[in-house]
Amino acid sequence: MLLVLVLFTSASLMFWILALMVLADTHEKEPRLNAFSYSGPPEPSPLVSVIIPARDEEEHIASCIDAVLEQDYPRFEVIVVDDRSEDRTAGIVEACQMRDPRVRLIRGRPVPEGWAGKCHAIDQGVKAAQGEYLLMLDTDTFLTPRCLSMAVRDAVENDVDLYTLLFEAQCTSFWEKVIQPFMFQLLLMALPLGKVNDPARKEAAAPGPFLLFRRSAYEAIGGHAGMKDEVVEDLRLAQRIKQSGRRLLAVNAVSLVYSRRRIGFRAIWRGWSRVLYTGLDRNPLAAGLGFLGMALFLLLPWLIPPLCIYGLIRSDPSLPWTGLLGLGLSHCMVFLAIRRLMWVFYRLDVSLAWLQPLATGVCMAILANSVVLDSLSRPVIWKGRRYVTGGRPKANGKSA
């Protein structure tokens, strides 16, 4: 058994060292927007409609709108769809509307049967929009003043139909710092931008907090109305763009846009449980392999050092135990190096990277929970509404 562990750990360490080298090379070649290289907005500048769906967002909505209004882009409108909020969201937007005519408030209608709340809200915003380009923006996403000009210019110059930015995810609470960077790391490793941006490959992804569509392309693929029951609508929209032969471009822009929302363990658990299995296309084989892969290649290496110390204490010091201990510690160092690399390229929080075993265990539990909820058609509560995973709104849940 000890020999098997030595051989497996050796092979795993070689894999992760190679992965570290590949990641460093891959991410270095990714397209990126940098705040220090600024060419101004495109000429002429197309009208951009910034659509912000908001439900019970009194904490963030004013800051989000203010960040948009500070953009130096010459032609844009801001459409905020109040998705039946029960707090002061609508009142705050009305105050912004009174001091800046570019802001418009739409009071959302009740969510119809079969619609996901966010999809319905954005669909209402699109119908009211005038822009040639449509920017879907989350309320906890904040743009630096040059972001819109640089993004639109890049999208126009590259003739892009769906343009999306990778943002800095700022973490403030303990559980955010433990779980969120690890989850984002897994997504970035599974879907590197080189594959996402390659028209010849089927891989597609688009971070939901910032989606910039050419309107004609958005309407051609059916928009949100064409996937009205989806809770991973960003992924589905990206897939449809590529399947239709249109251009998708994802760009690293962590110096231009960031996301910040203080959330606790329960919200993180519910949020990922809602989308994780659906994001795997509800494929039990993919979920099983993902669970097994995390257990063997992300959790087990961290358990090797304490196991070896126990083995050395219980028996005479031996070369196999000592060698296995060295392999386990080397794993830990490589994992920390990968997290450091992710901080350099994506500003993923690295402060609690040493708690990767905890993050891995929680992520495995979330994946299992997501599969179970989907299999049993059990609802997940999100934004006061009840959904069964897979994107299907629950008929007897709160829908307005």
C-alpha positions as CSV (number, residue, x, y, z in Angstrom):
1,M,0.0,0.0,0.0
2,L,2.8,2.4,0.8
3,L,4.5,1.7,-2.5
4,V,1.3,2.4,-4.4
5,L,1.0,5.7,-2.5
6,V,4.6,6.6,-3.5
7,L,4.0,5.8,-7.1
8,F,0.7,7.6,-7.3
9,T,2.0,10.7,-5.5
10,S,5.0,10.8,-7.7
11,A,2.9,10.7,-10.9
12,S,0.5,13.3,-9.5
13,L,3.4,15.7,-8.6
14,M,4.8,15.4,-12.1
15,F,1.4,16.2,-13.5
16,W,1.0,19.4,-11.3
17,I,4.5,20.6,-12.1
18,L,3.7,20.3,-15.8
19,A,0.3,22.0,-15.2
20,L,2.1,24.9,-13.5
21,M,4.4,25.3,-16.4
22,V,1.6,25.1,-19.0
23,L,-0.6,27.5,-17.0
24,A,2.2,30.1,-16.8
25,D,2.7,29.9,-20.5
26,T,-1.0,29.8,-21.4
27,H,-2.1,32.7,-19.2
28,E,0.8,34.9,-20.4
29,K,-0.5,34.7,-24.0
30,E,-4.1,35.5,-23.1
31,P,-5.7,38.7,-24.5
32,R,-6.0,41.4,-21.9
33,L,-7.0,44.9,-21.4
34,N,-4.7,47.1,-19.4
35,A,-5.7,50.4,-17.8
36,F,-2.3,51.8,-18.7
37,S,-2.7,51.3,-22.5
38,Y,-5.6,53.6,-23.5
39,S,-6.6,54.5,-27.0
40,G,-10.0,56.1,-26.2
41,P,-13.4,55.0,-27.5
42,P,-14.0,53.9,-31.1
43,E,-14.8,56.4,-33.8
44,P,-17.7,56.6,-34.4
45,S,-18.9,55.4,-31.1
46,P,-22.0,53.1,-31.2
47,L,-24.8,53.7,-28.7
48,V,-24.4,51.2,-25.8
49,S,-27.3,50.2,-23.6
50,V,-26.2,49.1,-20.2
51,I,-28.8,46.8,-18.7
52,I,-28.7,46.1,-15.0
53,P,-31.2,43.6,-13.5
54,A,-31.6,44.3,-9.8
55,R,-33.6,42.5,-7.1
56,D,-33.2,43.6,-3.5
57,E,-29.9,45.4,-4.3
58,E,-30.1,48.5,-2.1
59,E,-26.6,47.8,-0.8
60,H,-24.9,47.9,-4.2
61,I,-27.1,49.5,-6.8
62,A,-26.1,53.2,-6.3
63,S,-22.4,52.4,-6.4
64,C,-22.8,50.3,-9.5
65,I,-24.8,53.0,-11.3
66,D,-22.3,55.7,-10.2
67,A,-19.4,53.7,-11.6
68,V,-21.2,53.4,-15.0
69,L,-22.0,57.1,-15.1
70,E,-18.4,57.9,-14.5
71,Q,-17.4,56.2,-17.8
72,D,-15.7,58.4,-20.3
73,Y,-17.5,56.6,-23.2
74,P,-19.5,59.3,-25.1
75,R,-22.8,57.4,-25.9
76,F,-24.5,55.2,-23.5
77,E,-27.8,54.8,-21.6
78,V,-28.4,52.9,-18.3
79,I,-31.5,50.8,-18.0
80,V,-32.1,49.4,-14.5
81,V,-34.8,46.7,-14.3
82,D,-36.2,46.5,-10.7
83,D,-37.0,42.9,-10.5
84,R,-39.9,43.1,-8.0
85,S,-37.6,44.2,-5.1
86,E,-38.9,44.3,-1.6
87,D,-36.3,46.8,-0.3
88,R,-35.3,50.4,-1.3
89,T,-33.7,49.4,-4.7
90,A,-36.4,51.2,-6.8
91,G,-36.2,54.4,-4.8
92,I,-32.5,54.6,-5.0
93,V,-32.6,54.1,-8.8
94,E,-35.3,56.8,-9.1
95,A,-32.9,59.2,-7.2
96,C,-30.2,58.4,-9.7
97,Q,-32.7,58.9,-12.6
98,M,-33.6,62.4,-11.3
99,R,-30.0,63.6,-11.3
100,D,-28.9,62.0,-14.6
101,P,-31.1,61.6,-17.6
102,R,-29.1,58.7,-18.9
103,V,-30.5,56.5,-16.2
104,R,-33.9,54.9,-16.7
105,L,-35.9,52.7,-14.2
106,I,-38.1,49.9,-15.4
107,R,-40.3,48.4,-12.8
108,G,-40.3,44.7,-13.7
109,R,-43.5,42.7,-14.2
110,P,-44.2,39.5,-12.3
111,V,-42.1,36.6,-13.5
112,P,-44.2,34.4,-15.8
113,E,-44.5,30.7,-15.4
114,G,-41.4,29.0,-16.8
115,W,-39.1,31.9,-16.6
116,A,-36.0,32.4,-14.5
117,G,-36.1,35.8,-12.7
118,K,-32.9,37.2,-14.1
119,C,-33.6,36.1,-17.7
120,H,-37.1,37.8,-17.5
121,A,-35.6,41.0,-16.0
122,I,-32.9,41.3,-18.8
123,D,-35.5,40.5,-21.5
124,Q,-37.5,43.5,-20.3
125,G,-34.4,45.7,-20.3
126,V,-33.5,44.7,-23.8
127,K,-37.0,45.5,-25.1
128,A,-36.6,49.0,-23.8
129,A,-33.0,49.5,-25.0
130,Q,-32.0,51.6,-28.0
131,G,-28.4,50.6,-28.3
132,E,-26.5,48.9,-31.1
133,Y,-24.6,47.1,-28.4
134,L,-26.1,45.7,-25.2
135,L,-24.1,45.4,-22.0
136,M,-25.6,43.1,-19.3
137,L,-24.0,44.1,-16.0
138,D,-24.5,42.7,-12.5
139,T,-25.1,45.1,-9.6
140,D,-22.0,44.0,-7.7
141,T,-19.8,44.6,-10.7
142,F,-17.9,47.9,-10.8
143,L,-16.2,49.5,-13.8
144,T,-13.2,51.8,-13.7
145,P,-13.8,55.0,-15.8
146,R,-12.0,53.8,-19.0
147,C,-13.5,50.3,-19.0
148,L,-16.4,50.8,-21.3
149,S,-14.4,52.7,-23.9
150,M,-11.7,50.1,-24.0
151,A,-14.1,47.2,-24.1
152,V,-16.3,48.6,-26.9
153,R,-13.2,49.7,-28.9
154,D,-11.8,46.2,-28.6
155,A,-15.1,44.5,-29.5
156,V,-15.6,46.8,-32.5
157,E,-12.0,46.4,-33.8
158,N,-12.1,42.6,-33.5
159,D,-15.6,42.3,-35.0
160,V,-16.9,40.5,-31.9
161,D,-20.5,39.4,-31.3
162,L,-20.2,38.5,-27.6
163,Y,-17.4,40.3,-25.7
164,T,-16.8,39.4,-22.1
165,L,-14.3,40.5,-19.4
166,L,-12.7,38.5,-16.7
167,F,-12.9,40.6,-13.6
168,E,-11.2,40.8,-10.2
169,A,-13.3,39.0,-7.7
170,Q,-12.7,40.8,-4.4
171,C,-13.3,38.6,-1.4
172,T,-13.9,40.0,2.1
173,S,-15.4,37.2,4.3
174,F,-13.6,34.1,5.5
175,W,-15.7,31.7,3.4
176,E,-15.4,33.8,0.3
177,K,-11.6,33.7,0.6
178,V,-11.6,30.0,1.2
179,I,-14.1,28.8,-1.5
180,Q,-14.5,31.4,-4.2
181,P,-10.8,31.7,-5.5
182,F,-10.6,27.9,-5.5
183,M,-13.8,27.6,-7.6
184,F,-12.6,30.3,-10.0
185,Q,-9.3,28.6,-10.3
186,L,-10.9,25.3,-11.3
187,L,-13.0,27.1,-13.9
188,L,-10.0,28.9,-15.4
189,M,-8.0,25.7,-15.6
190,A,-10.9,23.8,-17.1
191,L,-11.7,26.5,-19.7
192,P,-8.6,28.5,-20.5
193,L,-9.2,31.6,-22.6
194,G,-7.3,30.2,-25.6
195,K,-9.8,27.4,-26.0
196,V,-12.8,29.7,-25.4
197,N,-11.7,32.2,-27.9
198,D,-10.8,29.7,-30.6
199,P,-13.7,29.6,-33.2
200,A,-12.6,26.0,-34.1
201,R,-13.2,24.7,-30.6
202,K,-16.5,24.0,-29.0
203,E,-15.5,25.2,-25.5
204,A,-17.5,28.3,-24.5
205,A,-17.8,30.4,-21.4
206,A,-18.7,34.0,-20.5
207,P,-18.7,35.5,-17.0
208,G,-22.2,36.7,-16.4
209,P,-21.3,39.9,-14.6
210,F,-20.1,41.6,-17.8
211,L,-21.7,40.5,-21.2
212,L,-21.3,42.9,-24.1
213,F,-23.4,41.8,-27.1
214,R,-23.7,43.1,-30.6
215,R,-27.5,43.5,-30.6
216,S,-28.0,41.9,-34.0
217,A,-26.1,38.7,-32.8
218,Y,-28.0,38.7,-29.5
219,E,-31.4,38.8,-31.3
220,A,-30.3,36.2,-33.9
221,I,-29.6,33.5,-31.2
222,G,-32.9,34.2,-29.5
223,G,-31.5,36.3,-26.5
224,H,-32.7,35.5,-23.0
225,A,-36.2,34.7,-24.3
226,G,-34.7,31.7,-26.0
227,M,-33.4,30.3,-22.8
228,K,-36.0,31.7,-20.4
229,D,-35.7,29.0,-17.7
230,E,-31.9,28.9,-17.5
231,V,-30.0,29.7,-14.3
232,V,-26.6,29.5,-16.2
233,E,-27.8,31.7,-18.9
234,D,-24.3,33.2,-19.4
235,L,-22.9,29.8,-20.3
236,R,-25.8,29.0,-22.6
237,L,-25.5,32.3,-24.4
238,A,-21.8,31.8,-25.0
239,Q,-22.5,28.3,-26.3
240,R,-25.1,29.6,-28.7
241,I,-22.9,32.3,-30.0
242,K,-20.2,29.8,-30.9
243,Q,-22.6,27.2,-32.2
244,S,-24.1,29.8,-34.6
245,G,-20.7,30.5,-36.0
246,R,-20.4,34.0,-34.4
247,R,-17.4,35.4,-32.6
248,L,-16.9,35.1,-28.9
249,L,-14.0,36.9,-27.2
250,A,-13.2,36.6,-23.5
251,V,-10.5,39.0,-22.3
252,N,-8.6,39.4,-19.0
253,A,-9.4,42.8,-17.6
254,V,-8.8,42.5,-13.9
255,S,-7.3,46.0,-13.8
256,L,-10.5,47.6,-15.3
257,V,-13.4,45.8,-13.6
258,Y,-14.0,44.2,-10.2
259,S,-16.8,42.4,-8.4
260,R,-17.4,42.8,-4.7
261,R,-20.3,41.3,-2.6
262,R,-19.8,40.2,1.0
263,I,-21.6,36.8,1.3
264,G,-21.5,34.0,3.8
265,F,-21.3,30.3,3.7
266,R,-25.0,29.7,3.2
267,A,-25.2,32.0,0.1
268,I,-22.0,30.5,-1.4
269,W,-23.5,27.0,-0.8
270,R,-26.8,27.9,-2.4
271,G,-25.3,29.8,-5.3
272,W,-22.9,27.1,-6.5
273,S,-25.5,24.3,-5.8
274,R,-27.9,26.1,-8.1
275,V,-25.5,26.2,-11.1
276,L,-22.7,23.7,-10.7
277,Y,-24.3,20.5,-11.9
278,T,-26.3,22.4,-14.6
279,G,-23.0,23.9,-15.8
280,L,-21.8,20.3,-16.3
281,D,-24.8,19.8,-18.6
282,R,-26.3,17.6,-15.9
283,N,-23.9,14.9,-17.0
284,P,-23.5,12.3,-14.2
285,L,-20.2,11.0,-15.7
286,A,-18.7,14.4,-15.7
287,A,-19.9,15.0,-12.1
288,G,-18.5,11.7,-11.0
289,L,-15.1,12.2,-12.6
290,G,-15.0,15.8,-11.2
291,F,-15.7,14.5,-7.7
292,L,-13.1,11.7,-8.0
293,G,-10.5,14.0,-9.5
294,M,-10.8,16.5,-6.7
295,A,-10.5,13.7,-4.1
296,L,-7.4,12.1,-5.7
297,F,-5.5,15.1,-7.1
298,L,-6.5,18.1,-5.0
299,L,-7.4,16.7,-1.6
300,L,-5.3,13.5,-1.1
301,P,-1.9,15.2,-1.7
302,W,-2.6,17.5,1.3
303,L,-3.4,14.5,3.5
304,I,-0.1,12.8,2.7
305,P,2.2,14.8,5.0
306,P,0.2,14.2,8.2
307,L,-0.2,10.5,7.2
308,C,3.6,10.2,6.8
309,I,4.3,11.9,10.1
310,Y,2.0,9.4,11.8
311,G,3.7,6.6,9.9
312,L,7.2,7.7,11.0
313,I,6.0,8.0,14.6
314,R,4.4,4.6,14.7
315,S,7.3,2.8,13.0
316,D,11.1,3.1,12.6
317,P,12.0,5.9,10.2
318,S,12.1,4.4,6.8
319,L,13.0,5.7,3.3
320,P,9.5,5.1,1.9
321,W,7.8,7.2,4.6
322,T,10.4,10.0,4.3
323,G,10.3,10.0,0.5
324,L,6.5,10.1,0.6
325,L,6.6,13.0,3.0
326,G,8.8,14.9,0.7
327,L,6.5,14.2,-2.2
328,G,3.5,15.4,-0.2
329,L,5.2,18.6,0.9
330,S,6.3,19.2,-2.7
331,H,2.6,19.0,-3.8
332,C,1.7,21.6,-1.3
333,M,4.3,24.0,-2.6
334,V,3.2,23.5,-6.2
335,F,-0.4,24.1,-5.2
336,L,0.6,27.3,-3.5
337,A,2.6,28.3,-6.5
338,I,-0.4,27.8,-8.8
339,R,-2.5,29.9,-6.5
340,R,0.2,32.6,-6.6
341,L,0.1,32.4,-10.4
342,M,-3.6,32.9,-10.3
343,W,-3.2,36.0,-8.2
344,V,-0.7,37.4,-10.6
345,F,-2.9,36.9,-13.7
346,Y,-6.4,37.2,-12.2
347,R,-6.0,38.7,-8.7
348,L,-7.6,35.7,-7.1
349,D,-7.3,36.1,-3.4
350,V,-4.3,34.1,-2.1
351,S,-4.5,34.9,1.6
352,L,-6.1,31.5,2.6
353,A,-4.6,29.4,-0.1
354,W,-3.1,27.1,2.5
355,L,-6.7,26.0,3.4
356,Q,-7.1,24.3,0.0
357,P,-8.0,21.0,1.7
358,L,-11.0,22.7,3.3
359,A,-11.9,24.4,0.1
360,T,-11.7,21.1,-1.8
361,G,-13.8,19.3,0.7
362,V,-16.5,22.0,0.6
363,C,-16.5,22.0,-3.2
364,M,-16.9,18.3,-3.4
365,A,-19.9,18.5,-1.0
366,I,-21.4,21.3,-3.1
367,L,-21.1,19.2,-6.2
368,A,-22.7,16.2,-4.5
369,N,-25.5,18.5,-3.2
370,S,-26.1,20.0,-6.6
371,V,-26.4,16.5,-8.1
372,V,-28.7,15.3,-5.4
373,L,-31.0,18.4,-5.7
374,D,-31.2,17.9,-9.4
375,S,-31.9,14.2,-9.1
376,L,-34.7,14.7,-6.6
377,S,-36.0,17.9,-8.2
378,R,-35.5,19.6,-4.9
379,P,-35.6,23.5,-5.0
380,V,-32.8,25.9,-4.3
381,I,-33.8,29.3,-2.9
382,W,-32.1,32.2,-4.7
383,K,-33.1,35.9,-4.4
384,G,-36.3,34.9,-2.7
385,R,-37.3,32.5,-5.4
386,R,-37.3,28.8,-5.5
387,Y,-35.7,26.9,-8.4
388,V,-35.0,23.2,-9.0
389,T,-31.5,22.8,-10.5
390,G,-31.3,22.7,-14.2
391,G,-32.9,26.1,-14.4
392,R,-36.5,25.1,-14.0
393,P,-38.4,27.6,-11.8
394,K,-40.6,25.8,-9.2
395,A,-44.2,26.5,-9.9
396,N,-45.4,26.8,-6.3
397,G,-42.4,28.9,-5.3
398,K,-42.2,32.7,-4.8
399,S,-42.1,34.2,-8.2
400,A,-42.7,37.9,-7.7
